[in-house]
Amino acid sequence: MFFLLIPTNAEAKTLQDLYDQLAKLEADYNANKNSKAMTQDELNKINNEITSINNKMTQIRNDIAKAEEDIKTSEKNIEEKKIETDGFLQFLQMTNGGNIYIEYIFNAESYTDFIYRYEVVKQLTNYNSDLIDELELLIKKLEQQKIDLAQKEIDLENRRKELTTKVNKLSVTLASYQSEGTTIQEDITDLKKEIKAYESYGCTKSQELSTCTAQINATGWKYPIYK
């Protein structure tokens, strides 16, 4: 006589126990699936933030380069205006007593012309002087802008390193969930086959599996149905 050899589950006493195990495995699989989805969502958010940081850092570098170029241009303009102003000052000399002697003014043909020429020289000189002051102030602002941008770049780099560390940890966690999910899915498939085998031999949910298999072995065997 041939005897039936069917899979046995050491933890299960009845078919109902197998169904309970199946329900637990399916619940674990759903929980695993949710955990994977949440982890992937968090990864996506962090990666998006890293991309945003990279874009901001690129813009900061461009802004720093622009500030440096503006500083060079302003410094060049200052030198040009100083040279121009020195040219005007050649016409304007001050004595200790405060009297003003201007070669340009002495060539005036009338008192009105004298006043006019004096005001022209004075206005042009003051204009250049004010412009130089404005350019020097602009340079100070640009220098401070460079400092602020450089600090912002450092802060963003630190944030990027922090996020990269999180990405690495989450990637490991996600891989663990994926591996665990595959194992649970395989266990579910095997357990369903086992349940189907017992049911194909007429085992009831409340019947002891050991009793059911003993009865089958006593009467011979038939091929279990696995699909």
Salt bridges, closest charged atoms under 4 A:
GLU26 OE2 - LYS192 NZ 3.99
ASP28 OD2 - LYS24 NZ 3.03
GLU49 OE2 - ARG159 NE 2.97
GLU68 OE2 - LYS146 NZ 3.75
ASP70 OD2 - LYS66 NZ 2.85
GLU84 OE1 - LYS81 NZ 3.43
ASP113 OD2 - ARG117 NE 3.24
GLU143 OE1 - LYS146 NZ 3.98
GLU153 OE2 - ARG61 NE 3.03
GLU157 OE1 - ARG160 NH2 2.35
GLU162 OE2 - ARG159 NH1 3.05
GLU162 OE2 - LYS166 NZ 3.98
